[in-house]
Amino acid sequence: MNWAVAGVCIVFAMGVILSQALFIVNETEQALVVLFGEPVREIRTPGINFKIPLAENTTYYERRALDVDPPRQQVILADQKRLDVDSYARYKIIDPLQFFRAVRAEREAASRLSIIINSSLRRVLGNQTLADVLSKKRARIMTNIRTEVNDSAHRFGMEIIEVRIRRADYPDATKQNIFDRMTSEREREAREFRAQGNEQAQKIRADADKQRTVIVAESQKNAETLRGQGDGQAIKVYTDAFSRDLAFFDFYWSMQVYKKMVNNGSADTTMLLSLNSEFFKYFNSIATRHPVDAR
C-alpha cells in the first residue's frame, strides 16, 4: 500500500514537473525563455518546447501586425496653416529579445511609438504646405514619415509596416475664421453682383427712355407732318370753296372771329367797339332790333 501511494505521488510529481517543463508556441506567436528575469533564448518557430521548471518563465509576443493609435495632435505646416492630425500605424515585433530589453510589453511599445510617430509627423509635415498634403505628394510624405519612424523603431526590435493619416482637420478656431472669411467673401460677391445688376438695370432703363423719347419725337414729327398736310389740304379746300363765293368767305371768317372772341373772353374783360364798325356788319339787323352793349 505504501508503495502504491508513493508511486502515485511520484507520477503526480512527474506530471507537474513535466507540465512546467513543456510549453507550446502557436503559429501566431513568438516566445522568450526568461531565467530569473534575464532572457536566455528566443523561440520563433511554432511547436512544443522545453524549459527548466520553476526557474525559467515564458513571455509570448505576437507575430502578427499590431496597431497603434497615437493621440491627435496639432501640426503647423510650412505655410503656417494649422491642422489637427489624427494618425495610426501598424507594426510588427521582429526581434523579441531586443523588444524585451527595450520595452518589455506591447502597451509600453504603443506608448513609445505614439511619441515617435507624432514627433515625426510634426517634423516632416512642418516642411510641407497644405497644398502638398492634399495633393499626390501625400504618399511620398507618408513614406518619409514611415522611414523616419522605422529608424527609431528598429532600436526597439520593431518594424513599422505603415503610417497613415486618418484625418486632418482645421482646429475649431481656424474653422470659425475660415467660415467668417467665406461669409464675408460671399457677401462681397453678392454686393458686386447687385451693383452690376443695378448698373445693367440703369443702362436698360436709360436705353428704354432713349428709345421712348425717339419714338415719341418721331411720332410727334409724323403727327405734325400729317397735321400740316391736313391743314394744307383744308386750306386748299377752303380756298377752292371761298374762291367760288367771296361773300360766303367773308361771312364764314367773321363768324370764326366772333366765336373766338366770345369763347376766349372772360367776365373781367371789357371791349369797347363802335356799333358802326365794319366788324359788326353782320349784326346790323340784330342791333336795330335789340341794342347791343359790346363788352
Short mmCIF file of the C-alpha atoms (twelve columns), coordinates in Angstrom:
data_MODEL
# 
_entry.id   MODEL 
# 
loop_
_atom_site.group_PDB 
_atom_site.id 
_atom_site.type_symbol 
_atom_site.label_atom_id 
_atom_site.label_alt_id 
_atom_site.label_comp_id 
_atom_site.label_asym_id 
_atom_site.label_seq_id 
_atom_site.Cartn_x 
_atom_site.Cartn_y 
_atom_site.Cartn_z 
_atom_site.pdbx_PDB_model_num 
ATOM 1   C CA . MET A 1   0.000   0.000   0.000    1 
ATOM 2   C CA . ASN A 2   2.800   2.415   0.857    1 
ATOM 3   C CA . TRP A 3   4.486   1.586   -2.430   1 
ATOM 4   C CA . ALA A 4   1.268   2.325   -4.298   1 
ATOM 5   C CA . VAL A 5   0.843   5.697   -2.618   1 
ATOM 6   C CA . ALA A 6   4.453   6.525   -3.237   1 
ATOM 7   C CA . GLY A 7   4.055   5.555   -6.889   1 
ATOM 8   C CA . VAL A 8   1.007   7.760   -7.262   1 
ATOM 9   C CA . CYS A 9   2.860   10.667  -5.656   1 
ATOM 10  C CA . ILE A 10  5.830   10.138  -7.913   1 
ATOM 11  C CA . VAL A 11  3.619   10.028  -11.011  1 
ATOM 12  C CA . PHE A 12  1.775   13.167  -9.879   1 
ATOM 13  C CA . ALA A 13  5.067   14.954  -9.205   1 
ATOM 14  C CA . MET A 14  6.409   13.898  -12.579  1 
ATOM 15  C CA . GLY A 15  3.224   15.195  -14.238  1 
ATOM 16  C CA . VAL A 16  3.538   18.565  -12.503  1 
ATOM 17  C CA . ILE A 17  7.206   18.838  -13.392  1 
ATOM 18  C CA . LEU A 18  6.514   17.837  -16.969  1 
ATOM 19  C CA . SER A 19  3.665   20.390  -17.299  1 
ATOM 20  C CA . GLN A 20  6.008   23.062  -16.001  1 
ATOM 21  C CA . ALA A 21  8.776   21.986  -18.368  1 
ATOM 22  C CA . LEU A 22  6.696   21.885  -21.556  1 
ATOM 23  C CA . PHE A 23  5.180   24.885  -23.327  1 
ATOM 24  C CA . ILE A 24  3.620   25.397  -26.748  1 
ATOM 25  C CA . VAL A 25  4.315   28.250  -29.163  1 
ATOM 26  C CA . ASN A 26  1.477   28.832  -31.640  1 
ATOM 27  C CA . GLU A 27  1.896   29.916  -35.243  1 
ATOM 28  C CA . THR A 28  0.797   33.459  -34.389  1 
ATOM 29  C CA . GLU A 29  3.265   33.772  -31.511  1 
ATOM 30  C CA . GLN A 30  6.940   34.023  -30.710  1 
ATOM 31  C CA . ALA A 31  8.377   33.468  -27.249  1 
ATOM 32  C CA . LEU A 32  11.252  34.315  -24.949  1 
ATOM 33  C CA . VAL A 33  12.504  31.996  -22.233  1 
ATOM 34  C CA . VAL A 34  13.487  34.099  -19.234  1 
ATOM 35  C CA . LEU A 35  15.708  32.844  -16.411  1 
ATOM 36  C CA . PHE A 36  15.499  34.904  -13.227  1 
ATOM 37  C CA . GLY A 37  14.411  37.975  -15.214  1 
ATOM 38  C CA . GLU A 38  17.044  37.621  -17.932  1 
ATOM 39  C CA . PRO A 39  16.162  36.276  -21.396  1 
ATOM 40  C CA . VAL A 40  18.218  33.207  -22.285  1 
ATOM 41  C CA . ARG A 41  16.767  32.212  -25.656  1 
ATOM 42  C CA . GLU A 42  14.075  33.123  -28.145  1 
ATOM 43  C CA . ILE A 43  11.734  30.798  -29.981  1 
ATOM 44  C CA . ARG A 44  10.222  31.902  -33.282  1 
ATOM 45  C CA . THR A 45  9.066   28.550  -34.718  1 
ATOM 46  C CA . PRO A 46  5.759   27.048  -33.596  1 
ATOM 47  C CA . GLY A 47  5.771   23.730  -31.686  1 
ATOM 48  C CA . ILE A 48  6.400   22.124  -28.280  1 
ATOM 49  C CA . ASN A 49  9.433   23.350  -26.340  1 
ATOM 50  C CA . PHE A 50  11.115  22.620  -23.004  1 
ATOM 51  C CA . LYS A 51  12.198  24.860  -20.165  1 
ATOM 52  C CA . ILE A 52  13.589  24.404  -16.685  1 
ATOM 53  C CA . PRO A 53  10.627  24.075  -14.316  1 
ATOM 54  C CA . LEU A 54  10.293  26.713  -11.584  1 
ATOM 55  C CA . ALA A 55  13.397  28.518  -12.864  1 
ATOM 56  C CA . GLU A 56  12.527  29.627  -16.358  1 
ATOM 57  C CA . ASN A 57  9.426   31.546  -17.436  1 
ATOM 58  C CA . THR A 58  7.972   32.144  -20.892  1 
ATOM 59  C CA . THR A 59  6.988   35.515  -22.371  1 
ATOM 60  C CA . TYR A 60  4.893   35.489  -25.545  1 
ATOM 61  C CA . TYR A 61  4.752   38.162  -28.261  1 
ATOM 62  C CA . GLU A 62  2.581   38.482  -31.363  1 
ATOM 63  C CA . ARG A 63  3.963   37.582  -34.754  1 
ATOM 64  C CA . ARG A 64  1.056   39.355  -36.438  1 
ATOM 65  C CA . ALA A 65  0.825   43.078  -37.172  1 
ATOM 66  C CA . LEU A 66  -0.208  45.253  -34.263  1 
ATOM 67  C CA . ASP A 67  -1.991  48.597  -34.322  1 
ATOM 68  C CA . VAL A 68  -1.005  51.792  -32.583  1 
ATOM 69  C CA . ASP A 69  -3.302  54.798  -32.399  1 
ATOM 70  C CA . PRO A 70  -1.373  57.942  -31.405  1 
ATOM 71  C CA . PRO A 71  -3.339  60.779  -29.808  1 
ATOM 72  C CA . ARG A 72  -4.475  63.596  -32.086  1 
ATOM 73  C CA . GLN A 73  -2.037  66.478  -32.259  1 
ATOM 74  C CA . GLN A 74  -1.832  69.929  -33.835  1 
ATOM 75  C CA . VAL A 75  0.753   70.453  -36.558  1 
ATOM 76  C CA . ILE A 76  1.949   73.767  -38.040  1 
ATOM 77  C CA . LEU A 77  2.688   73.430  -41.762  1 
ATOM 78  C CA . ALA A 78  5.322   75.295  -43.741  1 
ATOM 79  C CA . ASP A 79  2.715   77.837  -44.914  1 
ATOM 80  C CA . GLN A 80  1.729   78.480  -41.272  1 
ATOM 81  C CA . LYS A 81  -1.520  76.538  -41.620  1 
ATOM 82  C CA . ARG A 82  -2.580  74.616  -38.516  1 
ATOM 83  C CA . LEU A 83  -4.004  71.104  -38.727  1 
ATOM 84  C CA . ASP A 84  -5.325  68.683  -36.132  1 
ATOM 85  C CA . VAL A 85  -3.831  65.400  -37.351  1 
ATOM 86  C CA . ASP A 86  -5.285  62.010  -36.373  1 
ATOM 87  C CA . SER A 87  -2.923  59.218  -37.440  1 
ATOM 88  C CA . TYR A 88  -2.480  55.480  -36.954  1 
ATOM 89  C CA . ALA A 89  0.280   52.942  -37.597  1 
ATOM 90  C CA . ARG A 90  0.842   49.189  -37.833  1 
ATOM 91  C CA . TYR A 91  3.975   47.455  -36.695  1 
ATOM 92  C CA . LYS A 92  5.486   44.001  -36.117  1 
ATOM 93  C CA . ILE A 93  7.847   42.675  -33.473  1 
ATOM 94  C CA . ILE A 94  10.809  41.409  -35.461  1 
ATOM 95  C CA . ASP A 95  13.315  40.928  -32.613  1 
ATOM 96  C CA . PRO A 96  11.668  39.622  -29.419  1 
ATOM 97  C CA . LEU A 97  14.921  39.783  -27.457  1 
ATOM 98  C CA . GLN A 98  15.557  43.429  -28.365  1 
ATOM 99  C CA . PHE A 99  11.899  44.205  -27.805  1 
ATOM 100 C CA . PHE A 100 12.006  42.647  -24.321  1 
ATOM 101 C CA . ARG A 101 15.100  44.585  -23.338  1 
ATOM 102 C CA . ALA A 102 13.793  47.894  -24.718  1 
ATOM 103 C CA . VAL A 103 10.102  47.993  -23.829  1 
ATOM 104 C CA . ARG A 104 9.122   44.533  -22.468  1 
ATOM 105 C CA . ALA A 105 5.350   44.924  -23.023  1 
ATOM 106 C CA . GLU A 106 3.231   45.790  -26.057  1 
ATOM 107 C CA . ARG A 107 1.444   48.566  -24.145  1 
ATOM 108 C CA . GLU A 108 4.734   50.295  -23.470  1 
ATOM 109 C CA . ALA A 109 5.699   49.779  -27.118  1 
ATOM 110 C CA . ALA A 110 2.490   51.524  -28.274  1 
ATOM 111 C CA . SER A 111 3.219   54.459  -25.955  1 
ATOM 112 C CA . ARG A 112 6.789   54.804  -27.250  1 
ATOM 113 C CA . LEU A 113 5.690   54.537  -30.873  1 
ATOM 114 C CA . SER A 114 2.972   57.181  -30.369  1 
ATOM 115 C CA . ILE A 115 5.590   59.665  -29.218  1 
ATOM 116 C CA . ILE A 116 7.919   58.783  -32.111  1 
ATOM 117 C CA . ILE A 117 5.137   58.971  -34.726  1 
ATOM 118 C CA . ASN A 118 3.810   62.337  -33.522  1 
ATOM 119 C CA . SER A 119 7.315   63.744  -33.396  1 
ATOM 120 C CA . SER A 120 7.975   62.576  -36.949  1 
ATOM 121 C CA . LEU A 121 4.643   63.984  -38.139  1 
ATOM 122 C CA . ARG A 122 5.481   67.403  -36.714  1 
ATOM 123 C CA . ARG A 123 8.943   67.362  -38.239  1 
ATOM 124 C CA . VAL A 124 8.018   66.119  -41.723  1 
ATOM 125 C CA . LEU A 125 4.711   67.994  -42.112  1 
ATOM 126 C CA . GLY A 126 6.373   71.149  -40.795  1 
ATOM 127 C CA . ASN A 127 8.322   71.265  -44.070  1 
ATOM 128 C CA . GLN A 128 5.245   70.791  -46.270  1 
ATOM 129 C CA . THR A 129 2.432   73.108  -47.335  1 
ATOM 130 C CA . LEU A 130 -1.271  72.375  -47.142  1 
ATOM 131 C CA . ALA A 131 -1.375  72.008  -50.921  1 
ATOM 132 C CA . ASP A 132 1.331   69.324  -50.686  1 
ATOM 133 C CA . VAL A 133 -0.575  67.408  -48.011  1 
ATOM 134 C CA . LEU A 134 -3.743  67.442  -50.136  1 
ATOM 135 C CA . SER A 135 -2.003  66.563  -53.409  1 
ATOM 136 C CA . LYS A 136 -0.398  63.423  -54.827  1 
ATOM 137 C CA . LYS A 137 2.703   64.258  -52.790  1 
ATOM 138 C CA . ARG A 138 0.909   62.899  -49.743  1 
ATOM 139 C CA . ALA A 139 2.022   59.317  -50.498  1 
ATOM 140 C CA . ARG A 140 5.669   60.396  -50.597  1 
ATOM 141 C CA . ILE A 141 5.226   62.370  -47.384  1 
ATOM 142 C CA . MET A 142 3.818   59.314  -45.596  1 
ATOM 143 C CA . THR A 143 6.700   57.186  -46.927  1 
ATOM 144 C CA . ASN A 144 9.180   59.655  -45.470  1 
ATOM 145 C CA . ILE A 145 7.375   59.552  -42.127  1 
ATOM 146 C CA . ARG A 146 7.384   55.755  -42.094  1 
ATOM 147 C CA . THR A 147 11.096  55.642  -42.923  1 
ATOM 148 C CA . GLU A 148 11.886  58.102  -40.161  1 
ATOM 149 C CA . VAL A 149 9.771   56.227  -37.615  1 
ATOM 150 C CA . ASN A 150 11.331  52.920  -38.662  1 
ATOM 151 C CA . ASP A 151 14.811  54.238  -37.899  1 
ATOM 152 C CA . SER A 152 13.734  54.697  -34.290  1 
ATOM 153 C CA . ALA A 153 11.520  51.606  -34.075  1 
ATOM 154 C CA . HIS A 154 14.346  49.246  -35.052  1 
ATOM 155 C CA . ARG A 155 16.098  50.137  -31.820  1 
ATOM 156 C CA . PHE A 156 13.142  48.559  -30.008  1 
ATOM 157 C CA . GLY A 157 13.056  45.380  -32.101  1 
ATOM 158 C CA . MET A 158 10.049  46.560  -34.128  1 
ATOM 159 C CA . GLU A 159 9.352   47.258  -37.795  1 
ATOM 160 C CA . ILE A 160 6.788   49.816  -38.974  1 
ATOM 161 C CA . ILE A 161 4.579   48.421  -41.709  1 
ATOM 162 C CA . GLU A 162 2.675   51.594  -42.463  1 
ATOM 163 C CA . VAL A 163 1.855   55.026  -41.112  1 
ATOM 164 C CA . ARG A 164 -1.307  56.746  -42.261  1 
ATOM 165 C CA . ILE A 165 -3.135  59.991  -41.576  1 
ATOM 166 C CA . ARG A 166 -6.674  59.012  -40.737  1 
ATOM 167 C CA . ARG A 167 -7.998  62.552  -40.606  1 
ATOM 168 C CA . ALA A 168 -6.602  66.078  -40.832  1 
ATOM 169 C CA . ASP A 169 -8.887  68.960  -39.871  1 
ATOM 170 C CA . TYR A 170 -8.549  72.619  -39.132  1 
ATOM 171 C CA . PRO A 171 -8.753  73.489  -35.421  1 
ATOM 172 C CA . ASP A 172 -12.140 74.776  -34.262  1 
ATOM 173 C CA . ALA A 173 -10.910 78.380  -34.028  1 
ATOM 174 C CA . THR A 174 -9.449  78.159  -37.539  1 
ATOM 175 C CA . LYS A 175 -12.682 76.638  -38.857  1 
ATOM 176 C CA . GLN A 176 -14.636 79.589  -37.464  1 
ATOM 177 C CA . ASN A 177 -12.177 82.057  -39.020  1 
ATOM 178 C CA . ILE A 178 -12.437 80.290  -42.367  1 
ATOM 179 C CA . PHE A 179 -16.232 80.296  -42.111  1 
ATOM 180 C CA . ASP A 180 -16.233 84.023  -41.319  1 
ATOM 181 C CA . ARG A 181 -13.908 84.728  -44.259  1 
ATOM 182 C CA . MET A 182 -16.079 82.654  -46.587  1 
ATOM 183 C CA . THR A 183 -19.180 84.506  -45.364  1 
ATOM 184 C CA . SER A 184 -17.501 87.880  -45.933  1 
ATOM 185 C CA . GLU A 185 -16.335 86.797  -49.385  1 
ATOM 186 C CA . ARG A 186 -19.815 85.636  -50.372  1 
ATOM 187 C CA . GLU A 187 -21.329 88.879  -49.086  1 
ATOM 188 C CA . ARG A 188 -18.761 90.867  -51.077  1 
ATOM 189 C CA . GLU A 189 -19.584 88.868  -54.207  1 
ATOM 190 C CA . ALA A 190 -23.292 89.432  -53.578  1 
ATOM 191 C CA . ARG A 191 -22.722 93.184  -53.316  1 
ATOM 192 C CA . GLU A 192 -20.735 93.138  -56.557  1 
ATOM 193 C CA . PHE A 193 -23.480 91.180  -58.329  1 
ATOM 194 C CA . ARG A 194 -26.127 93.587  -57.023  1 
ATOM 195 C CA . ALA A 195 -24.062 96.583  -58.158  1 
ATOM 196 C CA . GLN A 196 -23.575 95.012  -61.581  1 
ATOM 197 C CA . GLY A 197 -27.292 94.246  -61.746  1 
ATOM 198 C CA . ASN A 198 -28.206 97.815  -60.819  1 
ATOM 199 C CA . GLU A 199 -25.776 99.129  -63.418  1 
ATOM 200 C CA . GLN A 200 -27.294 96.885  -66.081  1 
ATOM 201 C CA . ALA A 201 -30.791 97.912  -64.966  1 
ATOM 202 C CA . GLN A 202 -29.881 101.604 -65.247  1 
ATOM 203 C CA . LYS A 203 -28.435 101.031 -68.712  1 
ATOM 204 C CA . ILE A 204 -31.568 99.174  -69.776  1 
ATOM 205 C CA . ARG A 205 -33.838 101.894 -68.346  1 
ATOM 206 C CA . ALA A 206 -31.747 104.643 -69.959  1 
ATOM 207 C CA . ASP A 207 -31.852 102.828 -73.293  1 
ATOM 208 C CA . ALA A 208 -35.608 102.311 -72.942  1 
ATOM 209 C CA . ASP A 209 -36.120 106.006 -72.087  1 
ATOM 210 C CA . LYS A 210 -33.974 106.972 -75.057  1 
ATOM 211 C CA . GLN A 211 -35.954 104.730 -77.360  1 
ATOM 212 C CA . ARG A 212 -39.231 106.078 -75.918  1 
ATOM 213 C CA . THR A 213 -38.063 109.658 -76.477  1 
ATOM 214 C CA . VAL A 214 -37.028 108.833 -80.035  1 
ATOM 215 C CA . ILE A 215 -40.323 107.053 -80.700  1 
ATOM 216 C CA . VAL A 216 -42.390 109.895 -79.184  1 
ATOM 217 C CA . ALA A 217 -40.404 112.526 -81.095  1 
ATOM 218 C CA . GLU A 218 -40.772 110.556 -84.306  1 
ATOM 219 C CA . SER A 219 -44.482 110.137 -83.670  1 
ATOM 220 C CA . GLN A 220 -44.898 113.838 -82.940  1 
ATOM 221 C CA . LYS A 221 -42.938 114.655 -86.074  1 
ATOM 222 C CA . ASN A 222 -45.152 112.366 -88.125  1 
ATOM 223 C CA . ALA A 223 -48.243 113.811 -86.432  1 
ATOM 224 C CA . GLU A 224 -47.141 117.356 -87.176  1 
ATOM 225 C CA . THR A 225 -46.363 116.369 -90.725  1 
ATOM 226 C CA . LEU A 226 -49.765 114.751 -91.146  1 
ATOM 227 C CA . ARG A 227 -51.434 117.698 -89.390  1 
ATOM 228 C CA . GLY A 228 -49.608 120.099 -91.682  1 
ATOM 229 C CA . GLN A 229 -50.638 118.067 -94.697  1 
ATOM 230 C CA . GLY A 230 -54.209 118.018 -93.425  1 
ATOM 231 C CA . ASP A 231 -54.190 121.752 -92.760  1 
ATOM 232 C CA . GLY A 232 -52.769 122.346 -96.211  1 
ATOM 233 C CA . GLN A 233 -55.482 120.243 -97.780  1 
ATOM 234 C CA . ALA A 234 -58.106 122.006 -95.640  1 
ATOM 235 C CA . ILE A 235 -56.821 125.417 -96.701  1 
ATOM 236 C CA . LYS A 236 -56.880 124.290 -100.293 1 
ATOM 237 C CA . VAL A 237 -60.444 123.098 -99.897  1 
ATOM 238 C CA . TYR A 238 -61.422 126.351 -98.159  1 
ATOM 239 C CA . THR A 239 -59.655 128.368 -100.817 1 
ATOM 240 C CA . ASP A 240 -61.411 126.484 -103.583 1 
ATOM 241 C CA . ALA A 241 -64.737 126.886 -101.835 1 
ATOM 242 C CA . PHE A 242 -64.293 130.530 -100.889 1 
ATOM 243 C CA . SER A 243 -62.990 131.489 -104.326 1 
ATOM 244 C CA . ARG A 244 -66.378 130.492 -105.712 1 
ATOM 245 C CA . ASP A 245 -68.329 132.773 -103.293 1 
ATOM 246 C CA . LEU A 246 -66.414 135.705 -101.722 1 
ATOM 247 C CA . ALA A 247 -69.429 136.855 -99.745  1 
ATOM 248 C CA . PHE A 248 -69.685 133.483 -98.052  1 
ATOM 249 C CA . PHE A 249 -65.927 133.590 -97.344  1 
ATOM 250 C CA . ASP A 250 -66.301 136.979 -95.650  1 
ATOM 251 C CA . PHE A 251 -69.280 135.753 -93.645  1 
ATOM 252 C CA . TYR A 252 -67.556 132.496 -92.555  1 
ATOM 253 C CA . TRP A 253 -64.383 134.120 -91.303  1 
ATOM 254 C CA . SER A 254 -66.355 136.788 -89.474  1 
ATOM 255 C CA . MET A 255 -68.250 134.041 -87.680  1 
ATOM 256 C CA . GLN A 256 -64.976 132.413 -86.718  1 
ATOM 257 C CA . VAL A 257 -63.673 135.675 -85.267  1 
ATOM 258 C CA . TYR A 258 -66.903 136.181 -83.317  1 
ATOM 259 C CA . LYS A 259 -66.613 132.630 -81.954  1 
ATOM 260 C CA . LYS A 260 -63.034 133.081 -80.801  1 
ATOM 261 C CA . MET A 261 -63.847 136.432 -79.255  1 
ATOM 262 C CA . VAL A 262 -66.757 135.025 -77.278  1 
ATOM 263 C CA . ASN A 263 -65.001 131.786 -76.221  1 
ATOM 264 C CA . ASN A 264 -61.708 133.433 -75.234  1 
ATOM 265 C CA . GLY A 265 -63.217 136.386 -73.385  1 
ATOM 266 C CA . SER A 266 -63.776 136.393 -69.643  1 
ATOM 267 C CA . ALA A 267 -66.157 138.115 -67.287  1 
ATOM 268 C CA . ASP A 268 -63.476 140.605 -66.270  1 
ATOM 269 C CA . THR A 269 -62.714 141.626 -69.863  1 
ATOM 270 C CA . THR A 270 -64.418 144.696 -71.337  1 
ATOM 271 C CA . MET A 271 -64.281 145.544 -75.055  1 
ATOM 272 C CA . LEU A 272 -65.339 148.941 -76.423  1 
ATOM 273 C CA . LEU A 273 -66.340 148.819 -80.087  1 
ATOM 274 C CA . SER A 274 -68.343 151.169 -82.283  1 
ATOM 275 C CA . LEU A 275 -71.646 149.838 -83.488  1 
ATOM 276 C CA . ASN A 276 -70.895 151.389 -86.848  1 
ATOM 277 C CA . SER A 277 -67.713 149.342 -87.137  1 
ATOM 278 C CA . GLU A 278 -67.291 147.067 -90.083  1 
ATOM 279 C CA . PHE A 279 -66.729 144.362 -87.505  1 
ATOM 280 C CA . PHE A 280 -70.466 144.266 -86.677  1 
ATOM 281 C CA . LYS A 281 -71.782 144.471 -90.164  1 
ATOM 282 C CA . TYR A 282 -73.447 141.072 -89.836  1 
ATOM 283 C CA . PHE A 283 -75.229 142.196 -86.637  1 
ATOM 284 C CA . ASN A 284 -76.776 145.385 -88.048  1 
ATOM 285 C CA . SER A 285 -80.157 143.822 -88.436  1 
ATOM 286 C CA . ILE A 286 -79.986 142.450 -84.924  1 
ATOM 287 C CA . ALA A 287 -78.641 145.707 -83.491  1 
ATOM 288 C CA . THR A 288 -81.562 147.682 -84.958  1 
ATOM 289 C CA . ARG A 289 -83.995 145.442 -83.164  1 
ATOM 290 C CA . HIS A 290 -82.007 144.859 -79.944  1 
ATOM 291 C CA . PRO A 291 -79.410 147.462 -78.834  1 
ATOM 292 C CA . VAL A 292 -76.036 145.786 -78.154  1 
ATOM 293 C CA . ASP A 293 -73.759 146.636 -75.212  1 
ATOM 294 C CA . ALA A 294 -70.431 145.334 -76.528  1 
ATOM 295 C CA . ARG A 295 -68.080 144.359 -73.787  1 
# 
